[in-house]
Amino acid sequence: MSQPTTYEIVIRGRVSARLLRPLLDDFTIDHASDGVTRLVGNMGDAAHLHGVLAHLTSVNIEVISIAPLDTAP
């Protein structure tokens, strides 16, 4: 089984904790000063990532970018 991959998901605006509640256990959430919210967390597989994106879409949150983070030493 492969290791989880850490992803950064950048979304437009300062998103309330209420909308992100289902994601709070999986992500560190940073409301950046540049008007975006950054979510950083581990995804066990592609289905997990797709589920997160489906949730964001279902509450009309605009995803700006999705990027795997290099966690190699």
Protein Blocks (a to p, Z undefined) as FASTA:
>chain_A
ZZddddddddedjddfklmmmmmmmpccdddfkopacdddddfblklmmmmmmmmmmnop
acfbdcdddfbZZ
